[in-house]
């Protein structure tokens, strides 16, 4: 099964990378960096394809927010706090938020949709989003390309000592989730302090 997956990556690598980037996956970008290290991908093309996939994904979320507001309010009601936070961050930071939102786990789909709900220029969003997507792809793929041997060795050890790697990976994932969850709660408190508790619910 593992060999089949590797063969698929080698044969359809750029297509898989595009789809993976479309659905927000740094793991896919790291894999692209490793494949570039082994000579199965070309770094500039991998960055171009991954960035394009990330760009298309965020554009889709943006236009969902712009043209399907009823869907958002109905289907994403449980995410109302995150929408309020995204709205506050956009007002406070403006376009830099678009540039860094790819690194804000838990908010990466909410922020483009929230911006789509506003009157923010679609052309300006698209331009910043495209540049951001290519930078995001480059800063993930290039280090993986240069550290290919080390990453491959680490993955080999993780496979050999899976009984140790699984709990460590689980603790790391929990730590990342807890950090961003704490940041989200802190931002939610600031939203209430600035706008009051009723406004937070309305902005969702």
Steps between C-alpha positions, in 0.01 A plus 500: 500500500782738589686422176180559301453840664859598421459390138180705471684804638779453248266456205225747588695716746403842369130412474497357853693803626249740343202322659679467835586872501142583404387331821775665711770247568853585610567125509450493124749784458756322716453187288555712189824631649617146569410388147691799363796393713488151347471643149136402441377861499639835393501756783379805297215299347404353838484849652297629205248212511465499880455877512243485222307231687500702821392809307207324332383355833493838675333665201224241526447578869503873426225471238294272723501787748419758233220323316361237738443682829194295587704180479761642737252620760310171484777243473777667697298631793723311742798700368346838584773587751770444239315721251487777761873463566580505128293816456683670789843396367418628150394839638813524712768367265355532149679333208787341705235270650442353152871439467543314830164323531645177354699457819201553731378147563131478571437828314632424154164441337309743721709808417452489118126445547483784752679734260258393229212611724639855502539750216871430474626525139495159331792601273713615793421182693592284199835675448604480867368145522706386199824654632429357845438153356831493314692624804325235714599231251860620477566526875371144546637320195851651487602401858359150439706483181825590677424282802378207292749245633431592862122485451520163325715363783254635758205342318687170487557513874136590559396196299741272684404634842133573429396409856705799619438733206119480516461633857770765441325611182168503683642718779652737246169529311316562827753768596450680167122477535508623860721797410274622221188425703639718782576779251147473364348527848718800577392673179137419577532670840649808335214502251249507785694770684510723194154442353306353786358146530201562275706625208709180498190294438374741233826504309491124470 
